Amino acid sequence: MPKKILVCVDMGRMADHLVEFGHSLAHRLDAEVAFINVLPSPHLWKGYGTWINPDVTREAAESARKKIQYLIRVAEEKNYEFSYHENARDHPHEHEIIIEQGDSAEVIIDKARRLDFNLIVIGFKGASGIQQMMVGSTTTNVSRYAHCSVLIYRPDFDPF
């Protein structure tokens, strides 16, 4: 049974569903949960240095952190029975938020290994405009190379 769950959140359409699912899963399993967002490497926009505010990385990280905090609050309101049950005072559920920079798959795999997560929850497609046909490239790489189990989340998937 997983005891440490890493939920990968990008800022795309699926973020709210993914946070709610990861939050609910962690509470049902009585597992620790952390939410991670990986910002693009600053090397991608370094050539535009004169046009871009030098604080853009800090601002993007703060924006991502605030959005994830908001999505966690919404998930807690929807999953009232997990957040406010009678034992909540005895066993408070902390939600760590990790904001990193770099290649998404590499950062997620490295964090999961170094912090000893037993399960990674990731969406089947990210916010990237360039996606593979069925599964996003970050999801593919994480599921292929992670040291632990990976749950690929598909909201409202109907194969028929």
N, C-alpha and C positions, 0 to 999 in steps of 0.2 A: 504494500500500500504506500503510495507516495506521501512523503512527509514534508517535502519542499517543492513548491510549484513555481516555475518561472513563466509568467504570462507576457508574451511579446505583443506590444501594442504600437501600431503605427498610427498616423493621424488620418487614416482613410475612413471610408464609409462603415467599415466593419468594427471600428474601435469600440463603440458602445456595447455591441453584442459580445465582443470578445472579453471586455472587462467584466461584464455581468456574468458571463459563463465561467470565467476563471475565478472570480470572487465566489460564486455559488459552489463551484467544485471544491475549492479550498476549504470552505466552511463545512461542506458535507463530509469531507474526508478528515476534518480537523487538522489540516496541513498549514504550514507556513506558506505565505504567498508573497511574491514580489512581482512588480510590473516593470517591464523594461521597454524603453524607447531608444532607438539608435538613430541619431542624426547623421546626415551625410558628412563625410570627412571634409574639413575645411580646405583641404587641398583642391577640392573641386571648384571652389570659387576664388581661390587665391589670386588668379590672374585678373580678377575684377576688383582688386583691392582699392583702387581709387574711387570706385562707384559704390562700394558696399560699406556700410557702417561697421567699424571694427568690433562693435558689441553684438553683431548679428548672431554669433554662436551662443553667447550668454542669453540673449533674448529668446532665441529659439528653444533653448533648454528650459528656460523658465516658463515659456508658453506651453511646452509639452508637459512639464510637471503639473501646471495648473489644470490642464485639460484632463490628465489622468486622475488627479485628485477629485475633480468634478465628477468624472465617470464612476469613480469608486463610491462617492456619496450617492449617486443615482442608483448604483447597484445595491448599496446597503438599504436604501429606501424600498426598492423592489423586493429585496430578500429580507424583509423585516425580521422574520423568525430566526434568521441566522445571526443578525447583528445585535438584536436586543433580547435574546432569550435570558432566562433567569440566571444562567451561569456566566453571562458575559462579563460581569464584574470580576469573577474568579479567573476567567480565561480570556482576557482581552485579545482581540485579533488585530495584530499590527499589519499594516500594508506597506512594505518597502517600495519605493519608487526609484528606479535606476535610470539615469539618463546618461548615455555614452555617445561617442562619435566614432565613425569608421565604417567598415564594411559590415552591414547588418548581420549576415550569417556568421562571420568570423567572431564578432563581438558577442553575439548570443551564445554561440558554442563555447567560447572562452569563459564567459561569466558563469554559465551553467556548470562547467567543469570546476572552475576555481572556487565557486561558492557551494558546491556539492548539492545541486538540485537533482531530484530524481525524476522530474517530469517537466517537459517544456510544452506549453500550450501556445499554438501559433495559428494565425488565420491562413486559409488556403490561398489567398491572394492578398497582396499588399496594395499600397497607394500608388505604386509605380505605374507609369503609363506604358511601360514596356514590360509586358507580362508574357509568361509562357502560356501555352494553350490551356492547360487544365490547372496547373499549380504554379504559383509564383516561384521565382528563382531562389529567393531567400528561404522560403518554406522547403523547397527541394533540397537545398544544401544543408539546412538545419536537420531535416529528417534523415538525411544520408550520413552526416558526419558527427552528430551529437553523441555523447557518451551515454546518454540516458534515453528513456522513452520519450517519444514526441507525439502529442495529440494534435492532429490537424483539424481545426474547427471550421465547419461550414454552416453558417446560419441558414435555417429553413431549407436545407438541401432536399430536393425531391428528384430522385434519379429517373422517374418515369414521366 
